[in-house]
Amino acid sequence: VFDDPLSGFRRRIWLSFRTQPLRGWHVQQLRRIAIAGQAKEDVLVFCDSDVAFMKPFDANAFWRDGKVRLFRRDGVLSNDGHDEHRVWSRNAGAALGIDPA
């Protein structure tokens, strides 16, 4: 981790032999993935700093019939209109050493 000269040394840059230099948002995403990989809990709900709860919230709302309810759409990246997401997925897979799909 180094001070980033492209930001006037106000921000940090992460260097790796596996990827291009990483800054800000990319590092935040990788940190979230790493935290989830280390958590011992069955479910981890991560809220960004821009999330605001407008009324009381119970994390049990994610559970139904003993299963966690999550939004998922398999195979969407292969559809038209997701070119940038496919690039992001390939880069993320390379950085993490996993299948980019």
Wavefront OBJ file of the C-alpha trace (Angstrom):
o trace
v 0.000 0.000 0.000
v 1.400 3.349 -1.081
v 0.325 6.970 -1.269
v -1.166 7.540 -4.713
v 0.690 10.229 -6.705
v -2.264 10.500 -9.141
v -4.422 11.821 -6.292
v -1.840 14.328 -5.055
v -0.892 11.732 -2.419
v -4.299 12.176 -0.708
v -5.395 8.570 -1.325
v -3.831 5.131 -1.144
v -3.023 2.684 -3.944
v -2.696 -1.089 -3.575
v -0.149 -2.839 -5.786
v -0.134 -6.530 -6.649
v 1.553 -8.787 -9.174
v -1.897 -10.297 -9.936
v -3.731 -7.149 -11.097
v -3.368 -3.599 -12.243
v -3.052 -1.076 -9.378
v -6.187 -0.948 -7.230
v -7.709 2.185 -5.752
v -10.657 3.146 -3.555
v -13.843 1.472 -4.730
v -12.143 -1.685 -5.999
v -10.381 -2.218 -2.691
v -13.682 -1.690 -0.845
v -15.294 -4.467 -2.892
v -12.403 -6.871 -2.319
v -12.487 -6.091 1.409
v -16.180 -7.038 1.523
v -15.491 -10.338 -0.191
v -12.604 -11.050 2.189
v -14.718 -10.230 5.255
v -17.451 -12.575 4.075
v -14.868 -15.321 3.601
v -13.672 -14.952 7.198
v -17.050 -14.577 8.943
v -18.084 -17.509 11.126
v -21.777 -16.559 11.036
v -24.208 -18.295 8.695
v -25.229 -14.965 7.162
v -23.474 -11.621 6.859
v -25.433 -8.506 5.877
v -23.158 -5.665 4.847
v -24.532 -2.133 4.690
v -22.644 0.663 2.983
v -22.254 4.048 4.610
v -24.959 5.410 2.295
v -27.611 3.067 3.758
v -30.164 4.647 6.066
v -32.758 2.685 8.027
v -35.994 4.663 8.022
v -37.779 2.408 10.528
v -36.748 -0.360 12.915
v -35.147 -3.271 11.069
v -34.744 -6.881 12.122
v -32.133 -8.945 10.245
v -34.410 -11.969 10.721
v -36.409 -10.520 7.818
v -33.855 -12.195 5.540
v -34.862 -15.649 6.809
v -37.907 -17.641 5.700
v -38.561 -21.304 6.467
v -35.020 -21.743 7.785
v -33.428 -20.390 4.599
v -31.891 -17.034 3.737
v -33.792 -15.099 1.096
v -31.436 -13.442 -1.379
v -31.956 -11.898 -4.799
v -30.152 -13.822 -7.508
v -30.313 -14.088 -11.286
v -28.075 -16.835 -12.671
v -26.494 -16.468 -16.109
v -27.363 -12.785 -16.550
v -23.823 -11.773 -17.539
v -24.139 -13.813 -20.736
v -27.097 -11.649 -21.879
v -26.751 -8.625 -24.157
v -26.041 -5.313 -22.470
v -23.680 -6.612 -19.801
v -20.353 -6.090 -21.559
v -18.883 -3.905 -18.802
v -20.037 -6.331 -16.121
v -18.312 -9.216 -17.920
v -15.062 -7.217 -17.944
v -15.491 -6.475 -14.228
v -16.204 -10.151 -13.532
v -13.091 -11.274 -15.436
v -10.918 -8.736 -13.612
v -12.401 -9.645 -10.224
v -11.852 -13.345 -10.918
v -8.240 -12.709 -11.884
v -7.622 -10.590 -8.785
v -9.206 -13.196 -6.506
v -7.838 -16.250 -8.301
v -11.342 -17.629 -8.908
v -13.555 -18.465 -11.871
v -14.725 -15.123 -13.319
v -18.208 -16.503 -13.982
l 1 2 3 4 5 6 7 8 9 10 11 12 13 14 15 16 17 18 19 20 21 22 23 24 25 26 27 28 29 30 31 32 33 34 35 36 37 38 39 40 41 42 43 44 45 46 47 48 49 50 51 52 53 54 55 56 57 58 59 60 61 62 63 64 65 66 67 68 69 70 71 72 73 74 75 76 77 78 79 80 81 82 83 84 85 86 87 88 89 90 91 92 93 94 95 96 97 98 99 100 101
